[in-house]
Amino acid sequence: MCAYNAGMPQSITLTPEIREALQQAGGGPLFLVDAASGEQVVVLRADAYAVQFRQFDISETYGAQNAALAGIWSDPALDEYNDELPVNQQ
């Protein structure tokens, strides 16, 4: 068991059929259909789930944001947008 199912009401053991299908899918995601209800279910490895749904601090993205916008911020052609329009031109 992993920490991601700590609050889950139950966990089940994979059947050999699902285990083989998961391996063939390269670890997932594996899409299943409940034969009784027709409901679709996704099986995803715990490590893939952790990457997909992890909590992160927005400040982790500041470096990428700065790098992406650096060219725009330093573009002299856009300097005119730094000045507000006079009231009579709004």
Secondary structure, 3 states (H helix, E strand, C coil): CCHHHCCCCCCCCCCHHHHHHHHHCCCCCEEEECCCCCCEEEECCHHHHHHHHCCCCHHHHHHHHHHHHHHHHCCHHHHHHHCCCCHHHC
